[in-house]
Amino acid sequence: MLWVKAFHIIAIVCWFAALFYLPRLFVYHSQTKDSIGIERFKVMERKLFRGIATPSMIATLALGGWLLSYNLQGYMQSGWFHAKLTFVIGVIAYHIYCGELLKTFARDENHKGHVFYRWFNELPVLLLVGIVILVVVKPF
């Protein structure tokens, strides 16, 4: 079980690293005007999303499900766990929306400014804080 937990944490770190960096790339991409820079951002964003973020998300969810299987009954009776799952659903929704934004940039149809992406970049931090507090403190 400890090996599964260790790899789950590693996958989470990789997933969140990608979710922290991708919107930062969107900030810079939205400010870029030259075609070479725009194409470079498209490649970076695609590789980050497809090569790191999505595989890390899949690993996180698979390993989390594996951990859940060790004590399904206990977790399902815990209020903190239900709250945590709500936050995890939020992270998954954020990930999916990042994918939609990536497609918008790929089609050169972005209409949002860098300020939007700077604020958007803060959301996964809030979700991560909530998840960590719920898992470690188990307040209810």
A tleap script that builds the chain and sets N, CA, C and O, in Angstrom:
source leaprc.protein.ff14SB
mol = sequence {
  NMET LEU TRP VAL LYS ALA PHE HIE ILE ILE
  ALA ILE VAL CYS TRP PHE ALA ALA LEU PHE
  TYR LEU PRO ARG LEU PHE VAL TYR HIE SER
  GLN THR LYS ASP SER ILE GLY ILE GLU ARG
  PHE LYS VAL MET GLU ARG LYS LEU PHE ARG
  GLY ILE ALA THR PRO SER MET ILE ALA THR
  LEU ALA LEU GLY GLY TRP LEU LEU SER TYR
  ASN LEU GLN GLY TYR MET GLN SER GLY TRP
  PHE HIE ALA LYS LEU THR PHE VAL ILE GLY
  VAL ILE ALA TYR HIE ILE TYR CYS GLY GLU
  LEU LEU LYS THR PHE ALA ARG ASP GLU ASN
  HIE LYS GLY HIE VAL PHE TYR ARG TRP PHE
  ASN GLU LEU PRO VAL LEU LEU LEU VAL GLY
  ILE VAL ILE LEU VAL VAL VAL LYS PRO CPHE
}
set mol.1.N position { 0.816 -1.202 0.000 }
set mol.1.CA position { 0.000 0.000 0.000 }
set mol.1.C position { 0.856 1.260 0.000 }
set mol.1.O position { 0.497 2.242 -0.650 }
set mol.2.N position { 1.983 1.256 0.716 }
set mol.2.CA position { 2.827 2.448 0.768 }
set mol.2.C position { 3.440 2.773 -0.595 }
set mol.2.O position { 3.616 3.943 -0.932 }
set mol.3.N position { 3.767 1.738 -1.383 }
set mol.3.CA position { 4.288 1.983 -2.723 }
set mol.3.C position { 3.220 2.641 -3.600 }
set mol.3.O position { 3.514 3.556 -4.368 }
set mol.4.N position { 2.006 2.176 -3.479 }
set mol.4.CA position { 0.902 2.756 -4.259 }
set mol.4.C position { 0.706 4.209 -3.848 }
set mol.4.O position { 0.528 5.082 -4.698 }
set mol.5.N position { 0.738 4.464 -2.552 }
set mol.5.CA position { 0.576 5.830 -2.049 }
set mol.5.C position { 1.715 6.729 -2.535 }
set mol.5.O position { 1.478 7.870 -2.932 }
set mol.6.N position { 2.942 6.222 -2.506 }
set mol.6.CA position { 4.092 7.006 -2.965 }
set mol.6.C position { 3.940 7.383 -4.440 }
set mol.6.O position { 4.157 8.536 -4.814 }
set mol.7.N position { 3.571 6.414 -5.273 }
set mol.7.CA position { 3.414 6.709 -6.695 }
set mol.7.C position { 2.196 7.594 -6.964 }
set mol.7.O position { 2.191 8.368 -7.921 }
set mol.8.N position { 1.179 7.484 -6.135 }
set mol.8.CA position { 0.019 8.378 -6.237 }
set mol.8.C position { 0.456 9.819 -5.977 }
set mol.8.O position { 0.076 10.729 -6.714 }
set mol.9.N position { 1.242 10.020 -4.948 }
set mol.9.CA position { 1.727 11.369 -4.624 }
set mol.9.C position { 2.623 11.898 -5.737 }
set mol.9.O position { 2.521 13.069 -6.105 }
set mol.10.N position { 3.492 11.061 -6.273 }
set mol.10.CA position { 4.360 11.474 -7.387 }
set mol.10.C position { 3.512 11.897 -8.586 }
set mol.10.O position { 3.792 12.916 -9.216 }
set mol.11.N position { 2.487 11.123 -8.900 }
set mol.11.CA position { 1.609 11.459 -10.027 }
set mol.11.C position { 0.885 12.783 -9.781 }
set mol.11.O position { 0.729 13.590 -10.697 }
set mol.12.N position { 0.447 12.998 -8.545 }
set mol.12.CA position { -0.220 14.266 -8.198 }
set mol.12.C position { 0.727 15.438 -8.415 }
set mol.12.O position { 0.344 16.452 -8.999 }
set mol.13.N position { 1.955 15.300 -7.948 }
set mol.13.CA position { 2.944 16.377 -8.103 }
set mol.13.C position { 3.160 16.685 -9.583 }
set mol.13.O position { 3.198 17.851 -9.975 }
set mol.14.N position { 3.298 15.660 -10.394 }
set mol.14.CA position { 3.498 15.864 -11.835 }
set mol.14.C position { 2.280 16.523 -12.472 }
set mol.14.O position { 2.419 17.431 -13.292 }
set mol.15.N position { 1.090 16.067 -12.098 }
set mol.15.CA position { -0.140 16.629 -12.656 }
set mol.15.C position { -0.266 18.105 -12.303 }
set mol.15.O position { -0.539 18.937 -13.168 }
set mol.16.N position { -0.068 18.422 -11.033 }
set mol.16.CA position { -0.206 19.818 -10.624 }
set mol.16.C position { 0.907 20.692 -11.182 }
set mol.16.O position { 0.668 21.863 -11.475 }
set mol.17.N position { 2.101 20.167 -11.337 }
set mol.17.CA position { 3.172 20.947 -11.964 }
set mol.17.C position { 2.737 21.371 -13.366 }
set mol.17.O position { 2.926 22.520 -13.766 }
set mol.18.N position { 2.155 20.435 -14.101 }
set mol.18.CA position { 1.673 20.749 -15.448 }
set mol.18.C position { 0.515 21.746 -15.398 }
set mol.18.O position { 0.448 22.661 -16.219 }
set mol.19.N position { -0.395 21.572 -14.439 }
set mol.19.CA position { -1.544 22.487 -14.336 }
set mol.19.C position { -1.133 23.877 -13.859 }
set mol.19.O position { -1.827 24.854 -14.140 }
set mol.20.N position { -0.028 23.976 -13.151 }
set mol.20.CA position { 0.483 25.292 -12.765 }
set mol.20.C position { 1.180 25.966 -13.945 }
set mol.20.O position { 1.090 27.183 -14.107 }
set mol.21.N position { 1.871 25.184 -14.764 }
set mol.21.CA position { 2.670 25.755 -15.838 }
set mol.21.C position { 1.871 26.048 -17.104 }
set mol.21.O position { 2.129 27.048 -17.774 }
set mol.22.N position { 0.908 25.198 -17.443 }
set mol.22.CA position { 0.158 25.385 -18.684 }
set mol.22.C position { -0.545 26.749 -18.754 }
set mol.22.O position { -0.407 27.439 -19.764 }
set mol.23.N position { -1.283 27.158 -17.732 }
set mol.23.CA position { -1.908 28.484 -17.805 }
set mol.23.C position { -0.880 29.621 -17.842 }
set mol.23.O position { -1.157 30.695 -18.375 }
set mol.24.N position { 0.298 29.380 -17.277 }
set mol.24.CA position { 1.366 30.386 -17.363 }
set mol.24.C position { 1.806 30.515 -18.819 }
set mol.24.O position { 2.074 31.619 -19.293 }
set mol.25.N position { 1.880 29.383 -19.530 }
set mol.25.CA position { 2.173 29.448 -20.966 }
set mol.25.C position { 1.068 30.203 -21.699 }
set mol.25.O position { 1.344 30.951 -22.637 }
set mol.26.N position { -0.184 30.011 -21.274 }
set mol.26.CA position { -1.295 30.744 -21.889 }
set mol.26.C position { -1.118 32.255 -21.691 }
set mol.26.O position { -1.412 33.042 -22.591 }
set mol.27.N position { -0.641 32.649 -20.519 }
set mol.27.CA position { -0.390 34.079 -20.256 }
set mol.27.C position { 0.561 34.625 -21.314 }
set mol.27.O position { 0.273 35.632 -21.961 }
set mol.28.N position { 1.691 33.954 -21.483 }
set mol.28.CA position { 2.704 34.429 -22.419 }
set mol.28.C position { 2.234 34.300 -23.865 }
set mol.28.O position { 2.506 35.171 -24.692 }
set mol.29.N position { 1.532 33.218 -24.166 }
set mol.29.CA position { 1.017 33.011 -25.517 }
set mol.29.C position { 0.043 34.128 -25.889 }
set mol.29.O position { 0.070 34.637 -27.009 }
set mol.30.N position { -0.811 34.502 -24.948 }
set mol.30.CA position { -1.810 35.543 -25.235 }
set mol.30.C position { -1.164 36.905 -25.478 }
set mol.30.O position { -1.786 37.784 -26.076 }
set mol.31.N position { 0.074 37.090 -25.022 }
set mol.31.CA position { 0.784 38.353 -25.205 }
set mol.31.C position { 1.687 38.340 -26.438 }
set mol.31.O position { 2.201 39.383 -26.844 }
set mol.32.N position { 1.878 37.177 -27.026 }
set mol.32.CA position { 2.815 37.034 -28.136 }
set mol.32.C position { 2.159 37.455 -29.442 }
set mol.32.O position { 1.004 37.123 -29.706 }
set mol.33.N position { 2.904 38.185 -30.249 }
set mol.33.CA position { 2.371 38.686 -31.521 }
set mol.33.C position { 3.083 38.106 -32.735 }
set mol.33.O position { 2.514 38.102 -33.826 }
set mol.34.N position { 4.308 37.616 -32.581 }
set mol.34.CA position { 5.049 37.114 -33.742 }
set mol.34.C position { 4.698 35.652 -34.011 }
set mol.34.O position { 4.467 34.883 -33.077 }
set mol.35.N position { 4.659 35.277 -35.269 }
set mol.35.CA position { 4.204 33.935 -35.649 }
set mol.35.C position { 5.142 32.834 -35.154 }
set mol.35.O position { 4.677 31.750 -34.801 }
set mol.36.N position { 6.433 33.085 -35.120 }
set mol.36.CA position { 7.367 32.066 -34.631 }
set mol.36.C position { 7.105 31.793 -33.149 }
set mol.36.O position { 7.076 30.636 -32.730 }
set mol.37.N position { 6.917 32.838 -32.363 }
set mol.37.CA position { 6.618 32.687 -30.936 }
set mol.37.C position { 5.289 31.984 -30.709 }
set mol.37.O position { 5.175 31.128 -29.832 }
set mol.38.N position { 4.301 32.341 -31.487 }
set mol.38.CA position { 2.981 31.720 -31.361 }
set mol.38.C position { 3.059 30.220 -31.640 }
set mol.38.O position { 2.496 29.415 -30.898 }
set mol.39.N position { 3.750 29.853 -32.701 }
set mol.39.CA position { 3.894 28.430 -33.037 }
set mol.39.C position { 4.682 27.683 -31.964 }
set mol.39.O position { 4.372 26.534 -31.652 }
set mol.40.N position { 5.692 28.329 -31.405 }
set mol.40.CA position { 6.478 27.706 -30.336 }
set mol.40.C position { 5.595 27.429 -29.116 }
set mol.40.O position { 5.673 26.352 -28.525 }
set mol.41.N position { 4.758 28.394 -28.741 }
set mol.41.CA position { 3.849 28.184 -27.605 }
set mol.41.C position { 2.858 27.059 -27.875 }
set mol.41.O position { 2.547 26.278 -26.975 }
set mol.42.N position { 2.364 26.969 -29.094 }
set mol.42.CA position { 1.433 25.889 -29.435 }
set mol.42.C position { 2.075 24.524 -29.204 }
set mol.42.O position { 1.446 23.622 -28.649 }
set mol.43.N position { 3.321 24.378 -29.629 }
set mol.43.CA position { 4.032 23.105 -29.451 }
set mol.43.C position { 4.260 22.836 -27.965 }
set mol.43.O position { 4.012 21.726 -27.492 }
set mol.44.N position { 4.724 23.833 -27.233 }
set mol.44.CA position { 4.985 23.656 -25.804 }
set mol.44.C position { 3.714 23.277 -25.054 }
set mol.44.O position { 3.723 22.367 -24.225 }
set mol.45.N position { 2.627 23.973 -25.346 }
set mol.45.CA position { 1.360 23.704 -24.664 }
set mol.45.C position { 0.852 22.296 -24.971 }
set mol.45.O position { 0.424 21.571 -24.073 }
set mol.46.N position { 0.904 21.921 -26.238 }
set mol.46.CA position { 0.435 20.587 -26.635 }
set mol.46.C position { 1.254 19.490 -25.973 }
set mol.46.O position { 0.695 18.524 -25.453 }
set mol.47.N position { 2.573 19.632 -25.988 }
set mol.47.CA position { 3.430 18.602 -25.390 }
set mol.47.C position { 3.232 18.522 -23.881 }
set mol.47.O position { 3.228 17.429 -23.315 }
set mol.48.N position { 3.070 19.658 -23.231 }
set mol.48.CA position { 2.848 19.666 -21.792 }
set mol.48.C position { 1.517 19.008 -21.442 }
set mol.48.O position { 1.437 18.209 -20.509 }
set mol.49.N position { 0.479 19.349 -22.194 }
set mol.49.CA position { -0.851 18.811 -21.897 }
set mol.49.C position { -0.939 17.324 -22.207 }
set mol.49.O position { -1.403 16.541 -21.378 }
set mol.50.N position { -0.497 16.933 -23.397 }
set mol.50.CA position { -0.626 15.531 -23.823 }
set mol.50.C position { 0.453 14.624 -23.242 }
set mol.50.O position { 0.203 13.451 -22.965 }
set mol.51.N position { 1.652 15.170 -23.059 }
set mol.51.CA position { 2.775 14.341 -22.628 }
set mol.51.C position { 2.982 14.253 -21.133 }
set mol.51.O position { 3.573 13.292 -20.640 }
set mol.52.N position { 2.492 15.262 -20.396 }
set mol.52.CA position { 2.707 15.266 -18.945 }
set mol.52.C position { 1.386 15.357 -18.182 }
set mol.52.O position { 1.096 14.507 -17.340 }
set mol.53.N position { 0.590 16.379 -18.472 }
set mol.53.CA position { -0.621 16.622 -17.680 }
set mol.53.C position { -1.609 15.456 -17.764 }
set mol.53.O position { -2.046 14.939 -16.735 }
set mol.54.N position { -1.956 15.048 -18.964 }
set mol.54.CA position { -2.965 14.000 -19.103 }
set mol.54.C position { -2.484 12.646 -18.592 }
set mol.54.O position { -3.221 11.988 -17.858 }
set mol.55.N position { -1.274 12.198 -18.949 }
set mol.55.CA position { -0.808 10.927 -18.362 }
set mol.55.C position { -0.714 10.981 -16.835 }
set mol.55.O position { -1.005 9.993 -16.160 }
set mol.56.N position { -0.312 12.124 -16.294 }
set mol.56.CA position { -0.232 12.262 -14.838 }
set mol.56.C position { -1.610 12.227 -14.197 }
set mol.56.O position { -1.781 11.662 -13.117 }
set mol.57.N position { -2.597 12.831 -14.859 }
set mol.57.CA position { -3.957 12.781 -14.349 }
set mol.57.C position { -4.461 11.338 -14.328 }
set mol.57.O position { -5.048 10.891 -13.343 }
set mol.58.N position { -4.229 10.629 -15.406 }
set mol.58.CA position { -4.673 9.235 -15.481 }
set mol.58.C position { -4.010 8.403 -14.392 }
set mol.58.O position { -4.668 7.604 -13.725 }
set mol.59.N position { -2.714 8.589 -14.213 }
set mol.59.CA position { -1.988 7.848 -13.163 }
set mol.59.C position { -2.514 8.216 -11.785 }
set mol.59.O position { -2.698 7.342 -10.938 }
set mol.60.N position { -2.757 9.506 -11.551 }
set mol.60.CA position { -3.284 9.953 -10.257 }
set mol.60.C position { -4.624 9.294 -9.961 }
set mol.60.O position { -4.839 8.787 -8.860 }
set mol.61.N position { -5.515 9.300 -10.927 }
set mol.61.CA position { -6.852 8.735 -10.719 }
set mol.61.C position { -6.801 7.218 -10.562 }
set mol.61.O position { -7.505 6.655 -9.723 }
set mol.62.N position { -5.974 6.558 -11.363 }
set mol.62.CA position { -5.863 5.097 -11.267 }
set mol.62.C position { -5.277 4.686 -9.917 }
set mol.62.O position { -5.798 3.787 -9.256 }
set mol.63.N position { -4.204 5.341 -9.514 }
set mol.63.CA position { -3.579 5.008 -8.229 }
set mol.63.C position { -4.482 5.397 -7.060 }
set mol.63.O position { -4.522 4.701 -6.045 }
set mol.64.N position { -5.209 6.510 -7.202 }
set mol.64.CA position { -6.165 6.904 -6.168 }
set mol.64.C position { -7.272 5.874 -6.027 }
set mol.64.O position { -7.689 5.549 -4.915 }
set mol.65.N position { -7.744 5.365 -7.153 }
set mol.65.CA position { -8.752 4.298 -7.111 }
set mol.65.C position { -8.217 3.045 -6.448 }
set mol.65.O position { -8.931 2.372 -5.704 }
set mol.66.N position { -6.961 2.733 -6.718 }
set mol.66.CA position { -6.315 1.576 -6.102 }
set mol.66.C position { -6.247 1.768 -4.584 }
set mol.66.O position { -6.553 0.851 -3.822 }
set mol.67.N position { -5.844 2.962 -4.153 }
set mol.67.CA position { -5.806 3.240 -2.708 }
set mol.67.C position { -7.194 3.152 -2.095 }
set mol.67.O position { -7.365 2.637 -0.990 }
set mol.68.N position { -8.167 3.650 -2.807 }
set mol.68.CA position { -9.556 3.618 -2.343 }
set mol.68.C position { -10.018 2.183 -2.117 }
set mol.68.O position { -10.785 1.911 -1.193 }
set mol.69.N position { -9.557 1.279 -2.950 }
set mol.69.CA position { -9.980 -0.121 -2.850 }
set mol.69.C position { -9.524 -0.798 -1.554 }
set mol.69.O position { -10.093 -1.813 -1.155 }
set mol.70.N position { -8.513 -0.250 -0.905 }
set mol.70.CA position { -8.029 -0.844 0.341 }
set mol.70.C position { -9.017 -0.664 1.502 }
set mol.70.O position { -9.045 -1.465 2.436 }
set mol.71.N position { -9.838 0.417 1.426 }
set mol.71.CA position { -10.766 0.698 2.528 }
set mol.71.C position { -11.973 1.478 2.007 }
set mol.71.O position { -12.297 2.547 2.525 }
set mol.72.N position { -12.617 0.953 1.007 }
set mol.72.CA position { -13.735 1.651 0.371 }
set mol.72.C position { -14.819 2.014 1.380 }
set mol.72.O position { -15.319 3.139 1.383 }
set mol.73.N position { -15.177 1.068 2.227 }
set mol.73.CA position { -16.242 1.305 3.216 }
set mol.73.C position { -15.889 2.479 4.136 }
set mol.73.O position { -16.718 3.354 4.385 }
set mol.74.N position { -14.673 2.488 4.627 }
set mol.74.CA position { -14.248 3.554 5.537 }
set mol.74.C position { -14.251 4.920 4.871 }
set mol.74.O position { -14.705 5.903 5.457 }
set mol.75.N position { -13.740 4.980 3.636 }
set mol.75.CA position { -13.701 6.263 2.931 }
set mol.75.C position { -15.110 6.771 2.629 }
set mol.75.O position { -15.377 7.968 2.733 }
set mol.76.N position { -16.002 5.870 2.260 }
set mol.76.CA position { -17.344 6.294 1.892 }
set mol.76.C position { -18.147 6.817 3.081 }
set mol.76.O position { -19.169 7.479 2.900 }
set mol.77.N position { -17.691 6.521 4.283 }
set mol.77.CA position { -18.360 7.009 5.485 }
set mol.77.C position { -17.731 8.291 6.021 }
set mol.77.O position { -18.174 8.818 7.042 }
set mol.78.N position { -16.706 8.795 5.347 }
set mol.78.CA position { -15.984 9.977 5.825 }
set mol.78.C position { -16.404 11.224 5.064 }
set mol.78.O position { -16.326 11.272 3.836 }
set mol.79.N position { -16.845 12.223 5.799 }
set mol.79.CA position { -17.258 13.480 5.171 }
set mol.79.C position { -16.120 14.183 4.459 }
set mol.79.O position { -16.310 14.740 3.377 }
set mol.80.N position { -14.933 14.160 5.061 }
set mol.80.CA position { -13.783 14.816 4.440 }
set mol.80.C position { -13.488 14.217 3.072 }
set mol.80.O position { -13.064 14.921 2.155 }
set mol.81.N position { -13.718 12.893 2.939 }
set mol.81.CA position { -13.416 12.231 1.679 }
set mol.81.C position { -14.370 12.698 0.582 }
set mol.81.O position { -13.951 12.907 -0.556 }
set mol.82.N position { -15.639 12.861 0.915 }
set mol.82.CA position { -16.608 13.351 -0.063 }
set mol.82.C position { -16.258 14.779 -0.494 }
set mol.82.O position { -16.373 15.128 -1.669 }
set mol.83.N position { -15.834 15.591 0.462 }
set mol.83.CA position { -15.402 16.953 0.129 }
set mol.83.C position { -14.169 16.915 -0.770 }
set mol.83.O position { -14.064 17.678 -1.730 }
set mol.84.N position { -13.237 16.016 -0.444 }
set mol.84.CA position { -12.023 15.877 -1.262 }
set mol.84.C position { -12.388 15.481 -2.684 }
set mol.84.O position { -11.843 16.038 -3.636 }
set mol.85.N position { -13.297 14.532 -2.842 }
set mol.85.CA position { -13.718 14.117 -4.182 }
set mol.85.C position { -14.319 15.281 -4.965 }
set mol.85.O position { -14.146 15.376 -6.180 }
set mol.86.N position { -15.022 16.159 -4.266 }
set mol.86.CA position { -15.582 17.343 -4.919 }
set mol.86.C position { -14.456 18.219 -5.473 }
set mol.86.O position { -14.538 18.713 -6.598 }
set mol.87.N position { -13.412 18.404 -4.675 }
set mol.87.CA position { -12.259 19.179 -5.137 }
set mol.87.C position { -11.556 18.472 -6.301 }
set mol.87.O position { -11.135 19.123 -7.257 }
set mol.88.N position { -11.430 17.150 -6.224 }
set mol.88.CA position { -10.789 16.387 -7.303 }
set mol.88.C position { -11.591 16.533 -8.593 }
set mol.88.O position { -11.008 16.673 -9.668 }
set mol.89.N position { -12.908 16.502 -8.501 }
set mol.89.CA position { -13.749 16.735 -9.681 }
set mol.89.C position { -13.482 18.127 -10.237 }
set mol.89.O position { -13.464 18.327 -11.451 }
set mol.90.N position { -13.276 19.087 -9.338 }
set mol.90.CA position { -12.918 20.441 -9.771 }
set mol.90.C position { -11.597 20.471 -10.530 }
set mol.90.O position { -11.473 21.173 -11.534 }
set mol.91.N position { -10.616 19.716 -10.058 }
set mol.91.CA position { -9.314 19.658 -10.744 }
set mol.91.C position { -9.476 19.004 -12.124 }
set mol.91.O position { -8.883 19.454 -13.104 }
set mol.92.N position { -10.276 17.951 -12.187 }
set mol.92.CA position { -10.511 17.286 -13.477 }
set mol.92.C position { -11.203 18.263 -14.437 }
set mol.92.O position { -10.835 18.338 -15.609 }
set mol.93.N position { -12.192 19.004 -13.954 }
set mol.93.CA position { -12.883 19.993 -14.792 }
set mol.93.C position { -11.905 21.073 -15.265 }
set mol.93.O position { -11.953 21.500 -16.419 }
set mol.94.N position { -11.026 21.506 -14.373 }
set mol.94.CA position { -10.004 22.500 -14.721 }
set mol.94.C position { -9.097 21.944 -15.823 }
set mol.94.O position { -8.781 22.643 -16.787 }
set mol.95.N position { -8.690 20.702 -15.675 }
set mol.95.CA position { -7.840 20.028 -16.670 }
set mol.95.C position { -8.539 19.995 -18.028 }
set mol.95.O position { -7.937 20.323 -19.051 }
set mol.96.N position { -9.790 19.603 -18.031 }
set mol.96.CA position { -10.551 19.525 -19.284 }
set mol.96.C position { -10.680 20.907 -19.917 }
set mol.96.O position { -10.552 21.050 -21.133 }
set mol.97.N position { -10.933 21.927 -19.090 }
set mol.97.CA position { -11.052 23.294 -19.617 }
set mol.97.C position { -9.713 23.765 -20.183 }
set mol.97.O position { -9.678 24.457 -21.201 }
set mol.98.N position { -8.617 23.394 -19.530 }
set mol.98.CA position { -7.295 23.721 -20.080 }
set mol.98.C position { -7.140 23.111 -21.471 }
set mol.98.O position { -6.584 23.743 -22.369 }
set mol.99.N position { -7.626 21.893 -21.650 }
set mol.99.CA position { -7.584 21.259 -22.962 }
set mol.99.C position { -8.390 22.021 -23.998 }
set mol.99.O position { -7.989 22.123 -25.158 }
set mol.100.N position { -9.536 22.558 -23.574 }
set mol.100.CA position { -10.352 23.360 -24.491 }
set mol.100.C position { -9.645 24.667 -24.847 }
set mol.100.O position { -9.672 25.102 -25.999 }
set mol.101.N position { -9.019 25.285 -23.860 }
set mol.101.CA position { -8.267 26.517 -24.123 }
set mol.101.C position { -7.096 26.238 -25.060 }
set mol.101.O position { -6.784 27.045 -25.936 }
set mol.102.N position { -6.458 25.101 -24.870 }
set mol.102.CA position { -5.349 24.700 -25.735 }
set mol.102.C position { -5.819 24.606 -27.187 }
set mol.102.O position { -5.133 25.066 -28.099 }
set mol.103.N position { -6.988 24.010 -27.393 }
set mol.103.CA position { -7.538 23.900 -28.746 }
set mol.103.C position { -7.854 25.279 -29.320 }
set mol.103.O position { -7.657 25.519 -30.511 }
set mol.104.N position { -8.341 26.176 -28.479 }
set mol.104.CA position { -8.639 27.537 -28.921 }
set mol.104.C position { -7.366 28.236 -29.389 }
set mol.104.O position { -7.356 28.885 -30.434 }
set mol.105.N position { -6.300 28.099 -28.613 }
set mol.105.CA position { -5.021 28.676 -29.019 }
set mol.105.C position { -4.510 28.021 -30.299 }
set mol.105.O position { -3.982 28.707 -31.175 }
set mol.106.N position { -4.661 26.710 -30.415 }
set mol.106.CA position { -4.172 25.985 -31.596 }
set mol.106.C position { -4.857 26.473 -32.870 }
set mol.106.O position { -4.261 26.469 -33.946 }
set mol.107.N position { -6.121 26.896 -32.735 }
set mol.107.CA position { -6.873 27.406 -33.887 }
set mol.107.C position { -6.688 28.920 -34.069 }
set mol.107.O position { -7.301 29.523 -34.949 }
set mol.108.N position { -5.847 29.519 -33.238 }
set mol.108.CA position { -5.625 30.982 -33.261 }
set mol.108.C position { -6.927 31.743 -33.017 }
set mol.108.O position { -7.178 32.774 -33.640 }
set mol.109.N position { -7.760 31.222 -32.096 }
set mol.109.CA position { -9.048 31.841 -31.805 }
set mol.109.C position { -9.149 32.341 -30.364 }
set mol.109.O position { -10.252 32.570 -29.868 }
set mol.110.N position { -8.026 32.511 -29.697 }
set mol.110.CA position { -8.072 32.997 -28.323 }
set mol.110.C position { -8.533 34.455 -28.288 }
set mol.110.O position { -8.027 35.292 -29.036 }
set mol.111.N position { -9.491 34.746 -27.418 }
set mol.111.CA position { -9.985 36.115 -27.264 }
set mol.111.C position { -9.840 36.602 -25.832 }
set mol.111.O position { -10.316 37.685 -25.491 }
set mol.112.N position { -9.197 35.821 -25.004 }
set mol.112.CA position { -8.994 36.204 -23.606 }
set mol.112.C position { -7.619 36.833 -23.471 }
set mol.112.O position { -6.678 36.466 -24.175 }
set mol.113.N position { -7.518 37.786 -22.555 }
set mol.113.CA position { -6.256 38.477 -22.337 }
set mol.113.C position { -5.401 37.821 -21.270 }
set mol.113.O position { -5.824 36.888 -20.587 }
set mol.114.N position { -4.190 38.334 -21.146 }
set mol.114.CA position { -3.252 37.763 -20.179 }
set mol.114.C position { -3.737 37.896 -18.745 }
set mol.114.O position { -3.376 37.074 -17.904 }
set mol.115.N position { -4.546 38.907 -18.439 }
set mol.115.CA position { -5.045 39.078 -17.066 }
set mol.115.C position { -5.971 37.917 -16.696 }
set mol.115.O position { -5.908 37.405 -15.578 }
set mol.116.N position { -6.828 37.503 -17.628 }
set mol.116.CA position { -7.692 36.348 -17.380 }
set mol.116.C position { -6.846 35.127 -17.030 }
set mol.116.O position { -7.113 34.435 -16.048 }
set mol.117.N position { -5.831 34.874 -17.841 }
set mol.117.CA position { -5.001 33.685 -17.620 }
set mol.117.C position { -4.179 33.789 -16.336 }
set mol.117.O position { -3.888 32.764 -15.720 }
set mol.118.N position { -3.805 34.976 -15.922 }
set mol.118.CA position { -3.088 35.130 -14.650 }
set mol.118.C position { -3.994 34.730 -13.479 }
set mol.118.O position { -3.549 34.057 -12.550 }
set mol.119.N position { -5.252 35.142 -13.526 }
set mol.119.CA position { -6.196 34.755 -12.472 }
set mol.119.C position { -6.551 33.271 -12.586 }
set mol.119.O position { -6.634 32.565 -11.582 }
set mol.120.N position { -6.755 32.818 -13.797 }
set mol.120.CA position { -7.086 31.414 -14.047 }
set mol.120.C position { -5.992 30.497 -13.497 }
set mol.120.O position { -6.273 29.397 -13.022 }
set mol.121.N position { -4.764 30.957 -13.567 }
set mol.121.CA position { -3.601 30.197 -13.102 }
set mol.121.C position { -3.624 29.950 -11.593 }
set mol.121.O position { -2.935 29.054 -11.106 }
set mol.122.N position { -4.398 30.724 -10.859 }
set mol.122.CA position { -4.431 30.591 -9.394 }
set mol.122.C position { -5.415 29.515 -8.921 }
set mol.122.O position { -5.293 29.029 -7.797 }
set mol.123.N position { -6.361 29.146 -9.735 }
set mol.123.CA position { -7.398 28.198 -9.322 }
set mol.123.C position { -6.854 26.841 -8.866 }
set mol.123.O position { -7.302 26.337 -7.836 }
set mol.124.N position { -5.907 26.228 -9.586 }
set mol.124.CA position { -5.427 24.923 -9.104 }
set mol.124.C position { -4.714 25.012 -7.759 }
set mol.124.O position { -4.668 24.031 -7.017 }
set mol.125.N position { -4.160 26.173 -7.441 }
set mol.125.CA position { -3.530 26.344 -6.124 }
set mol.125.C position { -4.587 26.207 -5.032 }
set mol.125.O position { -4.376 25.515 -4.036 }
set mol.126.N position { -5.720 26.868 -5.226 }
set mol.126.CA position { -6.802 26.804 -4.240 }
set mol.126.C position { -7.342 25.378 -4.102 }
set mol.126.O position { -7.615 24.912 -2.997 }
set mol.127.N position { -7.489 24.700 -5.232 }
set mol.127.CA position { -7.975 23.319 -5.193 }
set mol.127.C position { -6.977 22.414 -4.471 }
set mol.127.O position { -7.374 21.562 -3.675 }
set mol.128.N position { -5.694 22.594 -4.744 }
set mol.128.CA position { -4.670 21.780 -4.090 }
set mol.128.C position { -4.638 22.035 -2.589 }
set mol.128.O position { -4.522 21.091 -1.807 }
set mol.129.N position { -4.738 23.280 -2.181 }
set mol.129.CA position { -4.763 23.606 -0.751 }
set mol.129.C position { -5.935 22.902 -0.077 }
set mol.129.O position { -5.778 22.303 0.986 }
set mol.130.N position { -7.106 22.977 -0.699 }
set mol.130.CA position { -8.281 22.311 -0.141 }
set mol.130.C position { -8.099 20.810 -0.027 }
set mol.130.O position { -8.440 20.215 0.995 }
set mol.131.N position { -7.565 20.196 -1.068 }
set mol.131.CA position { -7.364 18.746 -1.055 }
set mol.131.C position { -6.380 18.339 0.025 }
set mol.131.O position { -6.644 17.410 0.788 }
set mol.132.N position { -5.258 19.018 0.096 }
set mol.132.CA position { -4.231 18.654 1.091 }
set mol.132.C position { -4.763 18.823 2.507 }
set mol.132.O position { -4.545 17.958 3.355 }
set mol.133.N position { -5.451 19.917 2.772 }
set mol.133.CA position { -6.007 20.125 4.120 }
set mol.133.C position { -7.013 19.031 4.453 }
set mol.133.O position { -7.002 18.500 5.564 }
set mol.134.N position { -7.868 18.694 3.522 }
set mol.134.CA position { -8.860 17.651 3.787 }
set mol.134.C position { -8.206 16.297 4.050 }
set mol.134.O position { -8.633 15.569 4.945 }
set mol.135.N position { -7.180 15.956 3.284 }
set mol.135.CA position { -6.531 14.649 3.438 }
set mol.135.C position { -5.706 14.581 4.718 }
set mol.135.O position { -5.711 13.557 5.400 }
set mol.136.N position { -5.005 15.645 5.049 }
set mol.136.CA position { -4.110 15.610 6.213 }
set mol.136.C position { -4.868 15.875 7.514 }
set mol.136.O position { -4.683 15.155 8.494 }
set mol.137.N position { -5.711 16.896 7.528 }
set mol.137.CA position { -6.398 17.295 8.762 }
set mol.137.C position { -7.661 16.471 9.001 }
set mol.137.O position { -8.030 16.214 10.147 }
set mol.138.N position { -8.321 16.060 7.923 }
set mol.138.CA position { -9.596 15.324 8.027 }
set mol.138.C position { -10.538 16.044 9.013 }
set mol.138.O position { -10.905 15.482 10.045 }
set mol.139.N position { -10.924 17.288 8.688 }
set mol.139.CA position { -11.656 18.100 9.645 }
set mol.139.C position { -13.066 17.617 9.992 }
set mol.139.O position { -13.640 18.063 10.985 }
set mol.140.N position { -13.619 16.728 9.205 }
set mol.140.CA position { -14.972 16.208 9.494 }
set mol.140.C position { -15.146 14.842 8.881 }
set mol.140.O position { -16.211 14.238 9.011 }
savepdb mol mol.pdb
quit
